[in-house]
């Protein structure tokens, strides 16, 4: 696969997550999760299949190939890291999810690495994290 688009990444991540939770993915499930019509899903699934990222036969379950799984897992991990970071900052989960969806496809790998390091630091330093939470509780002029 050449360069992935946000839409491609969303499909791979959705198929990965559906497969993890249900054991399979179908066009109708992907359609519901992404809020698009089934024919739109079918077009993208055929494209991803042609690029060797998944196995697809009409009216059957959709499964990721090993390269597709690797890419999808990386996308899912990136999503989780950004969500965790925003939650540590005190952003509520619903807003963090919306924000993550908006920025996850546009983040440079080195930025994501630093975010991940900060999350690890926060998890290993509960006093620092408590101090941050107290700071969030105070009113500030930004």
N, C-alpha and C positions, 0 to 999 in steps of 0.2 A: 504494500500500500504506500502510495506517495505521501502526501501531507493530509492529515485528517482535518475535517471540518468540525465545528461545534455540533452540527447535526449528526455526523457520523459517530462522534464520541458519545452523544446522548443515546443513540441506538445501541451501541456496544455496551455501554454502562447499564442500560435498561435490561438488555438480554442477560447480561451477567448477573444482575441483581435478581431478576425473575427466576433464573436457573438456580441460584443459590437458595431462594426462598421456597419455590414450588417444585424444583427438580426439572422444569421444562419452561419453554417460552413459546407462545403462539402469537400469530399476527394480531389477534383480537386483544390479547393482554398488552402487547406493546402499544397498540393503538390507544387503549384506555390510559395507560400510564403516561404516554407522551402527549395525549390530547390531539391526535391526528387521525385522519380517516384510514381505514384498513388498506385501500388501494395505494395510499401514500407510503404506508409501511411496506407493502409488498415491493414497491419500486426500490426502496432503500435496501431491503433484505436481498433482493436480486443483485444489486450493486455490490453489497458486502460479500455475498457468496462468490460473485465473479472475481473479487479481489482476494479470495482465499481466506476470509476472516470468519466465515461461518458456513455451516452446512444447512441447506434449505431444499426441501421438496414440498411441492404444493400439498396443502392439507395435512402436513406433518409437523412435528415439533421442530423448533429451530435450535441448533446447537452451535456453539462457538468452536472453531478449530483451535489448535494450540496457539498459533500466532494471535488469533482473535481473543482468546482467553488472557494472554499476556498483556495485550493492549488494554482490554477491558478492566483487568485487575489494577493496572497502573492508573487508569482513569478513576476507578472507584476509590483507590487509596488516596489519590490527590483530593478527591471530593471530601473524604473523611478528614484529612489533615486540615483543610480549609474550614470545614464545619467546626472542628475542635478548637481551632485558633479563634474563630469568631465567638464561640461560646465562652472561651476563656476571657475574651475581652468584655464579656457581659452582655453580648447580643442575645436576645431571646431566640429559641430554636427555630421558630417559624421564619423570623427575619433572617437568621443565619442561613437557613436553607435557600431562601429566595436570593440572598446575596451571593451565596456559593454558586448557585446556578448561573448567575450573571457574570462571575469573574473567573470561574475555574478553567475556562477554555482559553483565557487570555493571559495567564500567568506564566512568567518565565521560570524555567526549572530552578534557577539559582534563588529566585524569590521564594519558591515553594520550599526549597531546602532550608532557608532561614526560618520560615514559618514553622516548619517541622521541628527545627532545633529549639525554637522558643517554646513550643508546646511541650517538648521533652523536658526542657528546663523547668517549666512551670509544674509539671507533674512530679519532678524530683525535688522541688523546693516548695513544699506546702506553705511555709511561712511567707514566701514571696507572693504566692498565689492568694493567701489570705489578705496580705497587704493590698494587693490589687483590688480584691473584692471590697475592702473597706474604702479604698479610694473611689471606686465606682459608686459607693453608697452616698458620697458627699456631693453637694451641688458645686458645679464648676462653671465658669464662664468660658466658653470655647469660641 
